[in-house]
Amino acid sequence: MSEQNNLMEKIVSLCKRRGFVFPACEIYGGLANAYSYGPYGVQLKKNIKDLWWKKFVEEREDIVGIDGPIILHPKLWEASGHTTGFNDAMVDCKACQKRFRADHLVKELTGKDLEGNLTGMTTALQGQKCPECKKSDWTEVRTLNMMFKTEMNGINEPVYLRPETAGAIFADYKNVLDSTRVKIPFGIAQIGKAFRNEIVARNFIFRLREFEQMEIEYFIDPEMEWESLFETWLKKQEEFFTEAGVDMKRIVRFEHSKEKLSHYSRKTVDIEFVYPFGQSELCGLAHRGDFDLSQHAKFSGAELRYSDPNDNAKKYIPHVLEPSFGLDRALLAVLCSAYTEEVIKGEDGKKDDIRVVMKFPPSIAPVQIAIFPLLKNKPALVDKAKEIFNALKKDFTCEFDDNGNVGKRYRRQDEIGTPYCVTIDFDTIEKDDTVTIRDRDTMQQERIKIEDLQKYFAEKIK
C-alpha cells in the first residue's frame, strides 16, 4: 500500500472512530458512496458553511442570499441544457458487470484523452483489460444522463432532483431585483443539496451522488472589463480556504484550455487540491456570459433584461461570473490539511509514541473548548467543572468530558481537533480559583483565573 493511500485510510478511519463521517445504512450493508455526517462532522460542516456565508454574504453589500427548492420546474432544465446535455460516458465490463466512467477509464488504461468521442473510446478499449477482473470484454461506450428523475402529483411529465443549485438562482433573479435594492454588479448566493447520478462515486466524500454546494452567481455589465474582477474572485476563493485551514501549499490553479471550455464560457479556472488520492477540483470560477439568463428568458417568455438606473435607455442581459464551491470537498480538504501525526518522546526510556491531532483553526473546530474535572467521583470538582462549562458554552462550542484519565481525554480531544482543554483540580476549589488550560498544538499548560476565561478565549478563538 502506498503512503498516500495509507494516509487516506487513516483519515477515513479517524472520521468513523471520532464521529465525523459514517458509512450510511451500515446496518443494512451500506449504500454505495453514501455517508452520514456524525456529531463532530455535522458541526464542522456547519462551521465551514457559516464561515463561507459570513465572508461572501454577510460581510458584503453586493451579495444577497436565497434558498431555492430542490425540485424545480422541468422546463428550467430544458432551458439550461441539462435534460439533453448533462451526460457522462459509461462502459460496462461484460465479464464482471462492473461499470466505469469511460473517459476516465480510457485515460487510465491508454493515456488518451478522448472525452466526448464515444466511438473513439469504444475502439480504444478493445484489448484493454478490466481493472477489476483482468478480462477484456466491453460493451459499447454510451451516455447516461446524470439527473435523478422522479414524479410529482399534478405534473404530467418527469421532474428532477436538481443537479446544481444555480438553477434556482437564475429562476429567482428577477424576484431578487424587484424585491431588494441591489444594483449591478451584484451576486446571489445559495447553499444547498444537489444530486447527480454519478457513474462512479468514489474517494470517500470527494465524489458523492448526494452532495452540498455553496454557489454564487455574480451579475455584471457585459461591457465592463471583467478580467481583473475574475482574478479578484479567484483570490477571494483562496482567502476563504486559507481561513478554513486548508494547506495552501497543496492548492493549484488549473485553467481550462479553449478546446475544453463549455460553449458559453469565456474562461474557467479550477482551484484544485492535492488530496492523498491525487490532485482534483476543490472549487471553480467560470465566466458564463449571458447564456443562463438568455436561455431562461427564451424558454419562459419572461423579461430578464436589466434596466440601468443611470441610463434609462440601456437594457441588457447581464453576464455572470460563477464562483462554485463543493462543501463536501472543502470539508475533505480541511480534514486532510488538519490531520497530523507527531512523535512524542517517551520518558524514562519508554518507547516513543505517535500523537494524532486534527489541527483545525479554532474558529471552525467542532469543539473549541473541552472542560474536564480532574476526577469524576469528586462532586466538588464535577460541580465546578459544570459551572464553568455552562458559562462558556453560551459563547463557544464546548464539551464536558470526564471519561478516563486526563491523559486519555487529551488524546481524544486531540483527534477531535479541540484547540483548548480546561482542567478543574483541587487547587481550583481549595486554593486560588484557577484552572489549567492546555493548548492543543503546543501541549503547553498555563493557569488562568476562572474570572478571566471568557476574555482569554475571546482573544484566542476568532
Rosetta blueprint (number, residue, H / E / L):
1 M L
2 S L
3 E H
4 Q H
5 N H
6 N H
7 L H
8 M H
9 E H
10 K H
11 I H
12 V H
13 S H
14 L H
15 C H
16 K H
17 R H
18 R L
19 G L
20 F L
21 V E
22 F E
23 P E
24 A L
25 C L
26 E H
27 I H
28 Y H
29 G L
30 G L
31 L L
32 A L
33 N L
34 A L
35 Y E
36 S E
37 Y E
38 G L
39 P H
40 Y H
41 G H
42 V H
43 Q H
44 L H
45 K H
46 K H
47 N H
48 I H
49 K H
50 D H
51 L H
52 W H
53 W H
54 K H
55 K H
56 F H
57 V H
58 E H
59 E L
60 R L
61 E L
62 D L
63 I E
64 V E
65 G E
66 I L
67 D L
68 G L
69 P L
70 I L
71 I E
72 L L
73 H L
74 P H
75 K H
76 L H
77 W H
78 E H
79 A H
80 S H
81 G L
82 H H
83 T H
84 T H
85 G H
86 F L
87 N E
88 D E
89 A E
90 M E
91 V E
92 D E
93 C E
94 K L
95 A L
96 C L
97 Q L
98 K L
99 R E
100 F E
101 R E
102 A H
103 D H
104 H H
105 L H
106 V H
107 K H
108 E H
109 L H
110 T H
111 G L
112 K L
113 D L
114 L L
115 E L
116 G L
117 N L
118 L H
119 T H
120 G H
121 M H
122 T H
123 T H
124 A H
125 L H
126 Q L
127 G L
128 Q L
129 K L
130 C L
131 P L
132 E L
133 C L
134 K L
135 K L
136 S L
137 D L
138 W E
139 T L
140 E L
141 V L
142 R E
143 T E
144 L E
145 N E
146 M L
147 M L
148 F L
149 K E
150 T E
151 E L
152 M L
153 N L
154 G L
155 I L
156 N L
157 E L
158 P L
159 V E
160 Y E
161 L E
162 R L
163 P L
164 E L
165 T L
166 A H
167 G H
168 A H
169 I H
170 F H
171 A H
172 D L
173 Y H
174 K H
175 N H
176 V H
177 L H
178 D H
179 S H
180 T L
181 R L
182 V L
183 K L
184 I L
185 P L
186 F E
187 G E
188 I E
189 A E
190 Q E
191 I E
192 G E
193 K E
194 A E
195 F E
196 R L
197 N L
198 E L
199 I L
200 V L
201 A L
202 R L
203 N L
204 F L
205 I L
206 F L
207 R L
208 L L
209 R L
210 E E
211 F E
212 E E
213 Q E
214 M E
215 E E
216 I E
217 E E
218 Y E
219 F E
220 I E
221 D L
222 P L
223 E L
224 M L
225 E L
226 W L
227 E H
228 S H
229 L H
230 F H
231 E H
232 T H
233 W H
234 L H
235 K H
236 K H
237 Q H
238 E H
239 E H
240 F H
241 F H
242 T H
243 E H
244 A L
245 G L
246 V L
247 D L
248 M H
249 K H
250 R H
251 I E
252 V E
253 R E
254 F E
255 E E
256 H L
257 S L
258 K H
259 E H
260 K H
261 L L
262 S L
263 H L
264 Y L
265 S L
266 R L
267 K E
268 T E
269 V E
270 D E
271 I E
272 E E
273 F E
274 V E
275 Y E
276 P L
277 F L
278 G E
279 Q E
280 S E
281 E E
282 L E
283 C E
284 G E
285 L E
286 A E
287 H E
288 R E
289 G E
290 D L
291 F H
292 D H
293 L H
294 S H
295 Q H
296 H H
297 A H
298 K H
299 F H
300 S H
301 G L
302 A L
303 E L
304 L L
305 R L
306 Y E
307 S E
308 D L
309 P L
310 N L
311 D L
312 N L
313 A L
314 K L
315 K E
316 Y E
317 I L
318 P L
319 H E
320 V E
321 L E
322 E E
323 P E
324 S E
325 F E
326 G E
327 L H
328 D H
329 R H
330 A H
331 L H
332 L H
333 A H
334 V H
335 L H
336 C H
337 S H
338 A H
339 Y E
340 T E
341 E E
342 E E
343 V E
344 I E
345 K L
346 G L
347 E L
348 D L
349 G L
350 K L
351 K L
352 D L
353 D E
354 I E
355 R E
356 V E
357 V E
358 M E
359 K L
360 F L
361 P L
362 P L
363 S L
364 I L
365 A L
366 P L
367 V L
368 Q L
369 I E
370 A E
371 I E
372 F E
373 P E
374 L L
375 L L
376 K L
377 N L
378 K L
379 P H
380 A H
381 L H
382 V H
383 D H
384 K H
385 A H
386 K H
387 E H
388 I H
389 F H
390 N H
391 A H
392 L H
393 K L
394 K L
395 D L
396 F L
397 T L
398 C E
399 E E
400 F E
401 D L
402 D L
403 N L
404 G L
405 N L
406 V H
407 G H
408 K H
409 R H
410 Y H
411 R H
412 R H
413 Q H
414 D H
415 E H
416 I H
417 G L
418 T L
419 P L
420 Y E
421 C E
422 V E
423 T E
424 I E
425 D L
426 F H
427 D H
428 T H
429 I H
430 E H
431 K H
432 D H
433 D L
434 T E
435 V E
436 T E
437 I E
438 R E
439 D E
440 R L
441 D L
442 T L
443 M L
444 Q L
445 Q E
446 E E
447 R E
448 I E
449 K E
450 I H
451 E H
452 D H
453 L H
454 Q H
455 K H
456 Y H
457 F H
458 A H
459 E H
460 K H
461 I L
462 K L
